[in-house]
Amino acid sequence: MPTLYIPTPLRVYADGQSEIVVNGPIVSDALNDLVTRYPTIKQHIFNENGELRPFVNLFKGKENIVFLQGLETPISEGDSLRIIPSIAGGSL
């Protein structure tokens, strides 16, 4: 089964876990598995239309799923998924 790595800011919504083994043949199934187990994380990953929030990047291995097949990207045993939130701010 694939492993989903949770970034530090979202771990509070996943019982403090940094990685979670998820089920499903495609990325959307894996994310649905995650939010079924940890419902409070959903609002931080998805918008009200069920789409990934604009500041949430999801990688399969080293590839952003946006450049693969999006939420329909196939996953398999041993794959790693990483949620990478965008970071903004600072000054020049």
N, C-alpha and C positions, 0 to 999 in steps of 0.2 A: 504494500500500500504506500502511496505517496506521503511525504512528510511536509507539513506546512509550518514554516517558521514565522513566528509572531514577533513584530517589533516591540521594543520596550514600552512605548506609550499605550499599546493595546493589550498588553499582558494582564492588566488589571481586570479586563473583561473576559479573560480566558483562565481564570483561577491561577494567575501568575505563571502559566506555562510559556516556555519559549518555543516549544515545538509540539505539534500535535499530528498524530497519524490520522489521515482523513481517507474517506472512502469515495469512490466514484470514478467512472471512466473518463470524465471530462472536468475541466476546471470548475465550471458552475456547480456540478454535483459535489465536488470537494468543498466548495464554499458553503453550499447548502448544508452539508454535514456539519461544518464548523458552526454555523449559526443555529442549527438545531440543538447542538450540545451547549452552546454559549450564546443565548439569544441577545444578551446586552451588547455584544460586539457588532451586531448587524448594522445598527445606525451609524457606526463609525466606518463601515466598509461600503455600504450601499446607500444610495439616495432613495427618496420616496417612490421612485419609479422602478426600483429593483436593479438599477445600473450601478456599476462601480463608481464611487465618488471620483471627481476629477483629480483629486490629490492623492489617490491610492493607486500605486503602481504594483502590478503583480507579475512576478518573474517565475518562469519555469526554467530551472537551471540558470543560465546567464541571459536568457532571452525574455524580453518584455512580451507578455501575451498579446499586447496590442499589435505586435508585428508578426504574430503567429495566427491563430484562429480565434483570438479573443477568448471569451468565456467558453467557447466550444473547443478549445485546445485540448486534444487528447492527453491523458496522463496515464502512467502505469506504475507498476511496482518499482520502488527505488527512486522515483522522480522526487525532486525537491521543488517546492513552491515557496516563494518568499513574498510577503507583503512589505513593500517599501513605501512609506509615506513620504510625500514631497515635503521639502523643508524650504521655507521662505522667510524673509526678514533680513534684518541687519541694516547696515548703512554704508554708504560710500565714503 
